[in-house]
Amino acid sequence: MKLLILLLPGLALAALALALPPIAQPLQYHDFADRRACFGLPNCLDTASNLLFVLAGALGLLFMRGETGRRAFIDVREAWPYGLFFFAVILVGLASGYYHLAPDNAGLAWDRAAIALAFMAWFAAILCERVSRSIGLLLLPLLLGAGLGSVFYWDWSEARGMGDLRPYALMQLAPILLIPLLLGLFPPRYSGGRDILAVVGLYLLALLFDLADRPVFALTGGLVSGHTLKHVVAALAALMVARNLRRRRAA
């Protein structure tokens, strides 16, 4: 019954995405507010802030290799999605940094592919811990394939002049909505549920900063843009995942 309750919102989201008309990427998407260069680096703050993702992912992987990291899991197989998550966070930093050097759709596709990998890996990790390890690991490759497929479909549709962001938006929206539901429906095997909700909250805040790229740049007198702050807050969310693993205990 609990799985059915979890499945119904996911199916409803998918049906809604199919019912909506194709969502094209705005033509001005690549026109970010802060275009300043520094030390020969184009779009300096938007580009350099991606180093925070590389740092967050590297710290996560280093933690998992240590003795404390190994003790964070009842079964070592539960660490697999987390290892993939932190590796994908490093890829986000590299791909997003590359994209911001000269923003275009080709670079954005790599950026979004890395983001999709990170999202789906973390979602699978929560499924392992809340539903069952076997279900989470079984769904891991399927979720990764769906995430990457949503990005490549968008890239394919853009190249043909009929861009459609619906599958990619669904791949981000579904975990954000379903993870809090998972926490409420299934008993915890570890402490730290509030940290998981904090990660979701930080990512939502990052999206708000992204939408407010130019207003934030204006409000700060050109000091920092909303998109740069998006990188900072999203990298902090990845660090929060590592913090949760370090602090949690088996229930």
C-alpha positions as CSV (number, residue, x, y, z in Angstrom):
1,M,0.0,0.0,0.0
2,K,2.8,2.4,0.9
3,L,4.5,1.8,-2.5
4,L,1.2,2.5,-4.2
5,I,0.8,5.7,-2.3
6,L,4.4,6.6,-3.5
7,L,3.8,5.5,-7.1
8,L,0.5,7.5,-7.6
9,P,2.1,11.0,-7.3
10,G,4.9,9.9,-9.6
11,L,2.5,8.7,-12.2
12,A,0.4,11.9,-11.8
13,L,3.5,14.0,-12.4
14,A,4.4,12.0,-15.5
15,A,0.8,12.4,-16.8
16,L,0.8,16.1,-16.2
17,A,4.1,16.4,-18.1
18,L,2.6,14.6,-21.0
19,A,-0.5,16.6,-20.9
20,L,1.4,19.9,-21.1
21,P,2.5,21.3,-24.4
22,P,6.3,21.1,-25.1
23,I,8.2,23.5,-23.0
24,A,10.9,25.3,-25.0
25,Q,14.0,26.7,-23.4
26,P,13.8,30.5,-23.4
27,L,15.9,32.1,-26.1
28,Q,17.6,34.4,-23.5
29,Y,18.6,31.5,-21.2
30,H,22.4,31.8,-21.9
31,D,22.3,35.6,-21.3
32,F,23.4,35.7,-17.6
33,A,23.5,38.9,-15.6
34,D,27.1,38.8,-14.5
35,R,29.4,38.7,-17.6
36,R,32.5,40.1,-16.0
37,A,35.9,38.5,-16.7
38,C,38.8,38.3,-14.2
39,F,42.3,37.1,-14.7
40,G,41.4,36.2,-18.3
41,L,38.5,33.9,-17.1
42,P,35.3,34.7,-19.0
43,N,32.1,35.1,-16.9
44,C,34.4,34.9,-13.9
45,L,32.1,34.3,-10.9
46,D,29.6,32.0,-12.7
47,T,32.6,30.0,-13.9
48,A,34.8,29.9,-10.9
49,S,32.0,29.2,-8.4
50,N,31.7,25.7,-9.9
51,L,34.9,24.8,-8.1
52,L,32.7,24.5,-5.0
53,F,31.0,21.5,-6.6
54,V,34.3,19.8,-7.3
55,L,35.3,20.5,-3.7
56,A,32.0,19.2,-2.3
57,G,32.1,16.0,-4.4
58,A,35.8,15.3,-3.5
59,L,35.2,15.8,0.2
60,G,32.2,13.4,0.0
61,L,34.3,10.7,-1.8
62,L,37.2,11.2,0.7
63,F,34.8,10.8,3.6
64,M,33.4,7.6,2.2
65,R,36.8,6.1,1.8
66,G,37.6,6.6,5.5
67,E,36.7,4.4,8.4
68,T,33.9,6.8,9.5
69,G,32.4,6.6,6.0
70,R,32.4,2.8,6.0
71,R,30.6,2.8,9.3
72,A,27.8,5.1,7.9
73,F,26.2,2.1,6.2
74,I,24.6,-1.0,7.5
75,D,25.3,-2.8,4.2
76,V,28.3,-1.7,2.1
77,R,26.1,-1.9,-1.0
78,E,24.1,1.1,0.2
79,A,27.2,3.2,-0.4
80,W,27.2,2.6,-4.2
81,P,24.5,5.3,-5.0
82,Y,26.3,7.8,-2.7
83,G,29.6,7.2,-4.3
84,L,28.0,7.8,-7.7
85,F,26.3,10.9,-6.3
86,F,29.6,12.5,-5.1
87,F,31.3,11.6,-8.4
88,A,28.5,13.2,-10.3
89,V,28.8,16.3,-8.2
90,I,32.4,16.6,-9.3
91,L,31.2,16.2,-12.9
92,V,28.7,19.0,-12.3
93,G,31.5,21.3,-11.3
94,L,33.6,20.4,-14.4
95,A,30.7,20.5,-16.9
96,S,29.1,23.6,-15.6
97,G,32.5,25.4,-15.4
98,Y,33.1,24.4,-19.1
99,Y,29.6,25.6,-20.0
100,H,30.0,29.0,-18.4
101,L,33.2,29.7,-20.3
102,A,31.1,30.2,-23.4
103,P,27.4,29.4,-22.7
104,D,25.6,27.5,-25.4
105,N,23.3,24.5,-25.8
106,A,26.2,22.0,-26.4
107,G,27.9,22.9,-23.1
108,L,24.5,23.0,-21.3
109,A,23.7,19.4,-22.3
110,W,26.9,18.2,-20.5
111,D,26.0,20.3,-17.5
112,R,22.5,18.9,-17.3
113,A,23.6,15.4,-17.8
114,A,25.8,15.6,-14.8
115,I,23.0,17.2,-12.7
116,A,20.7,14.4,-13.8
117,L,23.2,11.7,-12.7
118,A,23.6,13.4,-9.3
119,F,19.8,13.7,-8.8
120,M,19.0,10.1,-9.7
121,A,21.8,8.7,-7.7
122,W,20.7,10.5,-4.6
123,F,17.1,9.5,-5.2
124,A,18.2,5.8,-5.5
125,A,20.1,6.2,-2.2
126,I,17.0,7.4,-0.4
127,L,15.0,4.5,-1.9
128,C,17.6,2.0,-0.6
129,E,17.4,3.4,2.9
130,R,13.6,4.0,3.2
131,V,12.0,1.4,0.9
132,S,14.5,-1.5,0.5
133,R,18.1,-1.9,-0.5
134,S,17.2,-4.3,-3.3
135,I,14.6,-2.0,-4.8
136,G,16.9,1.0,-4.6
137,L,19.8,-0.8,-6.3
138,L,17.5,-2.4,-8.9
139,L,16.1,1.0,-9.8
140,L,19.5,2.8,-9.8
141,P,20.5,2.0,-13.4
142,L,16.9,2.7,-14.6
143,L,16.8,6.1,-12.8
144,L,20.2,7.0,-14.3
145,G,19.1,6.0,-17.7
146,A,15.9,8.0,-17.4
147,G,17.8,11.1,-16.1
148,L,20.4,11.0,-19.0
149,G,17.6,10.2,-21.5
150,S,15.7,13.3,-20.5
151,V,18.8,15.4,-21.2
152,F,19.6,13.9,-24.5
153,Y,16.0,14.1,-25.6
154,W,16.0,17.8,-24.8
155,D,19.3,18.2,-26.7
156,W,17.9,16.3,-29.7
157,S,14.7,18.3,-29.7
158,E,16.6,21.6,-29.5
159,A,18.8,20.7,-32.4
160,R,15.6,20.2,-34.5
161,G,14.0,23.5,-33.5
162,M,11.4,21.9,-31.3
163,G,13.0,22.1,-27.8
164,D,11.1,20.3,-25.1
165,L,12.2,20.5,-21.4
166,R,9.3,18.5,-20.0
167,P,11.2,15.2,-19.3
168,Y,14.2,17.0,-17.8
169,A,12.0,19.1,-15.6
170,L,10.2,15.9,-14.5
171,M,13.5,14.3,-13.6
172,Q,14.2,17.2,-11.2
173,L,10.7,17.8,-9.9
174,A,9.9,14.1,-9.1
175,P,12.7,13.5,-6.5
176,I,12.0,16.9,-4.9
177,L,8.4,16.0,-4.3
178,L,8.8,12.3,-3.7
179,I,11.7,12.3,-1.2
180,P,9.7,14.1,1.5
181,L,6.9,11.6,0.9
182,L,9.3,8.8,1.3
183,L,10.5,10.1,4.6
184,G,6.9,10.3,5.8
185,L,5.7,6.9,4.6
186,F,8.6,4.6,5.4
187,P,10.3,4.1,8.8
188,P,13.9,5.3,8.9
189,R,16.8,2.9,9.0
190,Y,19.1,5.8,9.9
191,S,18.8,9.1,11.8
192,G,19.1,12.4,10.0
193,G,15.8,12.8,8.2
194,R,15.9,16.5,8.8
195,D,19.2,16.8,7.0
196,I,17.6,15.1,4.0
197,L,14.8,17.7,4.0
198,A,17.4,20.4,4.4
199,V,19.1,19.2,1.2
200,V,15.8,19.5,-0.6
201,G,15.2,22.9,0.8
202,L,18.6,24.1,-0.2
203,Y,18.1,22.9,-3.8
204,L,14.8,24.7,-4.0
205,L,16.5,27.9,-2.7
206,A,19.2,27.4,-5.4
207,L,16.5,27.3,-8.1
208,L,15.0,30.5,-6.7
209,F,18.3,32.2,-7.0
210,D,18.7,31.0,-10.5
211,L,15.3,32.4,-11.5
212,A,16.2,35.7,-9.8
213,D,19.6,36.0,-11.6
214,R,19.2,39.6,-12.7
215,P,17.2,40.9,-9.7
216,V,19.8,39.6,-7.3
217,F,22.6,41.2,-9.4
218,A,20.7,44.5,-9.3
219,L,19.9,44.3,-5.5
220,T,23.6,43.6,-4.7
221,G,24.7,46.5,-6.8
222,G,26.5,44.2,-9.3
223,L,28.4,42.4,-6.5
224,V,27.0,38.9,-7.2
225,S,24.3,37.4,-9.4
226,G,21.6,35.0,-8.6
227,H,23.2,32.3,-10.8
228,T,26.4,32.5,-8.9
229,L,24.5,32.1,-5.6
230,K,22.7,29.2,-7.1
231,H,26.1,27.4,-7.5
232,V,27.0,28.3,-3.9
233,V,23.8,27.0,-2.4
234,A,23.6,23.9,-4.6
235,A,27.2,23.0,-3.6
236,L,26.2,23.5,0.0
237,A,23.4,21.0,-0.5
238,A,25.9,18.4,-1.7
239,L,28.0,19.1,1.4
240,M,24.9,18.6,3.5
241,V,24.5,15.1,2.0
242,A,28.1,14.3,3.2
243,R,27.3,15.9,6.6
244,N,24.2,13.7,7.0
245,L,26.3,10.6,6.3
246,R,28.9,11.6,8.9
247,R,26.4,12.4,11.6
248,R,23.8,9.8,11.2
249,R,23.4,6.5,13.2
250,A,21.6,3.3,12.5
251,A,18.0,3.5,13.9
